């Protein structure tokens, strides 16, 4: 379903006699995302005004940890309105725009959390189909949430996961740009650029490859002090040998 409308919201506007707009915190040509108050239930919510484009209601049938819950769907003067739970968070898009520095281990941890959520939604028959940095949220306590599912609710039976897999590779590639290049394991870089020896056919396979790459990273970190100690001992031994040889 696609809607066209050019009017927007403003602070204080009450939609559907229930939702009062408080603060606009994100906006594109097609949508506005507002912090709002549910006047009926006395709670804070996130309200998205969609002036143009598909309405992301795929999460409406999901009851999965990590999927932002949809509370209500209504309309306002020709624009679709999607009301969902509010969490204190920042999106991966904001993180990328701020050029935050990440380690490969942090990138892997984020992507593994995302894949675990997508695995569960696939099992319930709902692909995401719009997995972009703006739709991945990191809460203030470090939890990962996904929003804006555009999977077709009426579709039954198995579906091709390739679109979500492509999006996961794109997310991985975007986040790896925030890491020092020399710190990125080669296999992780190849996975992001679809050059891996393994060609994952499912989100589960993608996650297994990610988790496999965690092991050598941790080992390198754990053995780093030992390497420095051996290097120091070698220097001392070499210096002693040169000194003795000088006599």
C-alpha positions in Angstrom: 0.0 0.0 0.0 1.4 3.4 -1.0 0.2 6.8 0.0 0.9 10.3 -1.2 0.6 13.4 0.9 2.6 16.6 1.4 1.4 17.8 4.8 3.4 17.1 7.9 3.0 17.0 11.7 3.9 19.7 14.2 4.4 19.7 18.0 1.1 19.6 19.8 -0.8 18.0 17.0 -3.1 15.3 18.2 -3.6 12.4 15.8 -6.7 10.1 15.9 -7.8 11.9 19.0 -5.2 10.0 20.9 -1.5 10.6 20.0 0.0 14.0 20.7 3.2 14.8 18.8 6.0 16.1 21.0 9.3 16.1 19.2 10.4 15.3 15.6 13.7 13.4 15.8 14.0 12.0 12.3 12.7 12.9 8.8 13.0 11.9 5.2 11.2 12.9 2.1 8.7 10.0 2.7 8.4 9.8 6.5 8.5 11.7 9.8 9.4 10.0 13.0 8.0 11.6 16.2 8.3 11.2 19.9 4.6 11.2 20.9 2.3 10.7 23.9 -0.5 8.2 24.0 -3.2 10.3 25.8 -5.4 7.2 26.4 -2.9 5.0 28.1 -0.5 7.7 29.4 2.6 6.3 27.8 5.3 7.6 25.5 5.4 6.1 22.0 7.2 6.4 18.7 4.9 7.6 15.9 5.8 7.4 12.2 3.9 9.5 9.7 4.3 7.9 6.2 3.5 10.3 3.4 4.8 8.2 0.5 5.8 4.5 0.2 5.0 1.1 1.6 3.7 0.9 5.2 6.0 -1.3 7.3 3.6 -3.4 9.3 5.3 -6.8 9.1 6.2 -6.7 12.8 2.5 -6.6 13.6 2.2 -10.4 13.6 5.6 -10.9 15.4 6.1 -11.5 19.1 9.9 -11.7 19.1 12.4 -10.2 21.5 14.3 -7.6 19.6 11.5 -6.6 17.3 10.1 -3.1 18.0 6.4 -3.7 18.9 3.7 -2.1 16.9 0.8 -0.8 19.0 -1.5 0.8 16.5 -2.0 1.6 12.8 -4.2 4.5 11.7 -4.2 7.4 9.3 -4.1 11.2 9.4 -5.2 13.4 6.4 -4.1 10.8 3.8 -0.9 9.8 5.5 -0.4 6.4 7.1 0.4 6.4 10.9 2.3 3.6 12.6 2.6 3.7 16.4 5.2 1.6 18.1 7.0 1.2 21.4 9.5 3.8 22.3 13.0 2.9 23.5 16.0 5.2 24.3 18.4 4.3 21.5 20.5 5.4 18.5 20.4 3.8 15.1 23.3 2.3 13.2 22.8 5.1 10.7 23.5 7.7 13.5 26.5 5.7 14.6 27.9 5.6 11.0 27.2 9.3 10.5 29.0 10.2 13.7 31.9 8.0 12.5 32.2 6.2 15.7 35.3 3.9 16.0 34.5 0.2 16.4 36.6 -2.9 16.7 35.9 -5.9 14.5 34.7 -7.7 17.6 32.1 -5.0 18.3 30.9 -5.2 14.7 30.6 -9.0 14.9 28.7 -8.7 18.2 26.2 -6.3 16.7 25.7 -8.3 13.5 25.3 -11.6 15.4 22.5 -10.0 17.5 20.8 -8.8 14.3 21.0 -12.2 12.6 19.5 -13.9 15.7 16.5 -11.7 15.5 16.1 -12.2 11.7 16.4 -16.0 12.2 13.4 -15.9 14.6 11.3 -13.7 12.3 12.1 -16.0 9.3 10.9 -19.0 11.3 7.6 -17.1 11.8 7.4 -16.5 8.1 8.3 -12.8 8.0 11.4 -11.5 6.2 12.5 -8.0 6.9 13.0 -6.8 3.3 14.2 -3.3 4.5 17.2 -4.0 6.7 19.2 -0.7 6.6 21.3 1.1 9.2 18.3 3.3 10.1 16.2 0.3 11.0 18.7 -1.2 13.4 18.6 0.4 16.9 21.0 0.1 19.8 19.3 0.8 23.1 21.1 2.7 25.9 21.7 -0.6 27.6 23.3 -2.1 24.5 20.3 -4.3 23.3 19.6 -4.5 19.6 16.2 -3.8 18.1 14.9 -4.0 14.6 12.1 -1.9 13.2 10.2 -1.3 9.9 9.6 -4.9 8.8 8.1 -4.9 5.3 7.6 -8.7 4.9 4.4 -9.7 3.2 1.9 -10.9 5.8 -0.2 -12.8 3.3 2.6 -14.8 1.9 2.6 -18.5 3.1 5.2 -21.2 2.9 9.0 -20.8 2.4 10.5 -17.7 1.0 13.9 -16.7 -0.5 16.1 -15.2 2.2 18.5 -13.7 -0.3 17.3 -10.1 0.1 17.9 -10.1 3.9 21.2 -11.8 3.3 22.3 -9.1 0.9 21.2 -6.5 3.5 23.2 -8.3 6.2 26.3 -8.2 4.0 25.8 -4.5 3.3 25.4 -3.8 7.1 28.6 -5.7 7.8 30.4 -3.7 5.1 29.2 -0.4 6.4 30.2 -1.1 10.0 33.6 -2.5 9.0 34.4 0.9 7.5 34.5 2.1 11.1 37.3 -0.3 11.9 41.0 0.1 11.2 41.5 -1.9 8.0 44.5 -3.9 9.3 42.4 -5.1 12.3 39.8 -6.8 10.2 40.2 -10.6 9.7 40.4 -11.4 6.0 37.5 -13.9 6.1 35.3 -11.3 7.7 36.2 -8.8 5.0 35.4 -11.4 2.3 32.1 -12.2 3.9 31.1 -8.5 3.8 32.0 -8.2 0.2 30.5 -11.6 -0.8 33.9 -13.1 -1.6 33.8 -15.7 1.1 34.8 -19.3 0.4 31.5 -20.0 2.1 28.3 -18.9 0.4 25.7 -18.7 3.1 22.2 -19.8 1.9 20.4 -18.8 5.1 20.7 -16.3 7.9 21.7 -19.2 10.2 24.7 -20.0 8.0 25.6 -16.3 7.9 25.6 -16.2 11.7 27.7 -19.4 12.0 30.4 -17.8 9.8 30.3 -14.7 11.9 30.6 -16.6 15.2 33.4 -18.7 13.7 35.4 -15.5 13.1 35.0 -14.5 16.7 37.3 -17.3 17.9 40.6 -16.2 16.3 39.9 -12.6 17.2 39.6 -13.5 20.9 42.6 -15.8 20.7 44.8 -13.0 19.3 43.7 -10.7 22.0 44.3 -13.3 24.7 47.8 -14.3 23.4 49.0 -10.7 22.7 50.7 -10.3 26.1 52.5 -13.7 25.6 53.8 -12.5 22.2 55.2 -9.3 23.7 56.9 -11.3 26.5 58.5 -13.7 24.0 59.6 -10.7 21.9 61.2 -9.1 25.0 63.0 -12.3 26.0 64.3 -12.7 22.5 65.7 -9.1 22.5 67.4 -9.8 25.8 68.9 -13.1 24.6 70.1 -11.5 21.4 71.7 -8.5 23.2 73.4 -10.9 25.6 74.7 -13.0 22.7 76.1 -10.0 21.0 77.7 -8.7 24.2 79.4 -12.1 24.9 80.4 -12.5 21.3 82.1 -9.1 21.5 84.5 -10.5 24.0 
